Amino acid sequence: MLSGPSFDRKIMLQRFTYTTDEGSGEQVKTWGTLGPVDGIWASRRDVSDGERMASSEIAAEITTRFTIRYDSAWSDLSPLDRLIHEGRTYDIVGAKESTQGRRQFIEISARARAE
């Protein structure tokens, strides 16, 4: 029998939006929280870590897979969204419905700088 993920980590999902600055009337980039403000329970599995060279600068990255319970509020996650876990901001690379059951879990692949 397959065992489900261990939801022992709290994450925050954020979606990129624009708001209008009341003073200037300009469009301002902001991040709005998806789901409860105290976070979403998730499981975490580090997939890889490594270094890459960009603009003569070495950057260490970590790729992590988070699994969360399915909810229509975040079923459309995309690389335009981001994830925050333990103070580190992760760029979402992809999100898909888990193969463990229809509309049970969402697997999120995310990448962050390993600082």
C-alpha positions as CSV (number, residue, x, y, z in Angstrom):
1,M,0.0,0.0,0.0
2,L,1.3,3.5,-0.9
3,S,1.8,5.8,2.0
4,G,0.9,9.5,1.5
5,P,3.2,12.4,2.0
6,S,4.2,13.6,5.5
7,F,2.8,17.1,5.8
8,D,5.2,18.5,8.3
9,R,6.3,21.8,6.8
10,K,4.6,25.1,6.5
11,I,4.8,27.0,3.2
12,M,3.3,30.2,1.8
13,L,2.2,30.5,-1.8
14,Q,2.2,33.9,-3.4
15,R,0.8,35.2,-6.7
16,F,2.1,38.1,-8.6
17,T,-0.4,40.9,-9.1
18,Y,-0.5,44.6,-10.0
19,T,-2.1,47.2,-7.8
20,T,-2.6,50.8,-8.4
21,D,-0.6,53.3,-6.2
22,E,-3.2,55.7,-4.8
23,G,-0.8,58.6,-4.9
24,S,0.8,58.3,-8.3
25,G,-1.8,56.1,-10.1
26,E,1.0,53.9,-11.3
27,Q,0.8,50.1,-11.5
28,V,2.9,48.5,-8.8
29,K,4.0,44.9,-8.7
30,T,2.9,43.1,-5.5
31,W,2.7,39.6,-4.2
32,G,-0.6,38.4,-2.8
33,T,-0.9,35.3,-0.5
34,L,-2.9,32.3,-1.7
35,G,-4.6,30.4,1.0
36,P,-4.3,31.0,4.8
37,V,-1.9,33.7,6.0
38,D,-0.4,31.2,8.5
39,G,0.6,28.9,5.7
40,I,-0.2,25.6,4.0
41,W,1.0,22.3,5.3
42,A,3.3,20.6,2.8
43,S,5.9,17.8,2.5
44,R,9.4,18.7,1.3
45,R,11.9,16.7,-0.6
46,D,15.2,18.2,-1.9
47,V,15.7,17.0,-5.5
48,S,19.1,18.4,-6.4
49,D,21.6,21.1,-5.6
50,G,24.3,22.6,-7.7
51,E,26.2,25.6,-8.9
52,R,25.8,27.4,-12.1
53,M,27.8,30.2,-13.7
54,A,25.8,33.4,-14.7
55,S,27.3,36.7,-15.6
56,S,30.7,35.8,-14.1
57,E,29.1,35.0,-10.8
58,I,28.7,31.5,-9.3
59,A,25.3,30.9,-7.9
60,A,24.4,27.8,-5.8
61,E,20.8,26.6,-6.3
62,I,18.6,24.0,-4.7
63,T,15.7,22.3,-6.4
64,T,13.0,21.1,-4.1
65,R,9.7,19.3,-4.6
66,F,6.9,20.3,-2.3
67,T,3.6,18.4,-2.1
68,I,0.4,20.0,-0.8
69,R,-3.2,18.9,-0.6
70,Y,-5.2,19.8,-3.7
71,D,-7.4,22.9,-3.4
72,S,-9.0,24.9,-6.2
73,A,-7.6,28.1,-4.7
74,W,-4.1,27.0,-5.9
75,S,-4.8,24.4,-8.5
76,D,-3.5,26.7,-11.2
77,L,0.0,27.4,-9.8
78,S,2.5,28.4,-12.5
79,P,6.0,29.8,-12.8
80,L,4.5,33.3,-12.3
81,D,3.9,32.3,-8.7
82,R,6.4,31.8,-5.9
83,L,6.7,29.8,-2.7
84,I,8.2,30.8,0.7
85,H,9.5,28.2,3.2
86,E,11.6,28.9,6.3
87,G,12.4,32.4,5.1
88,R,13.7,31.3,1.7
89,T,11.9,32.4,-1.5
90,Y,11.5,29.7,-4.2
91,D,10.7,30.3,-7.8
92,I,8.1,27.8,-9.0
93,V,9.4,25.9,-11.9
94,G,6.3,23.7,-12.4
95,A,3.2,22.4,-10.6
96,K,1.2,19.3,-11.4
97,E,-1.5,17.1,-10.0
98,S,0.1,14.1,-8.2
99,T,-0.2,10.7,-9.7
100,Q,-1.3,9.3,-6.3
101,G,-4.9,10.2,-6.9
102,R,-7.1,12.6,-8.8
103,R,-7.4,15.9,-7.1
104,Q,-5.6,14.7,-3.9
105,F,-2.2,16.3,-4.1
106,I,-0.3,18.9,-6.1
107,E,3.4,18.5,-6.6
108,I,5.4,21.8,-6.9
109,S,8.9,21.9,-8.3
110,A,10.7,25.0,-7.0
111,R,14.2,26.4,-7.2
112,A,15.9,28.8,-4.7
113,R,19.4,30.2,-4.3
114,A,21.3,28.2,-1.7
115,E,22.7,31.0,0.4
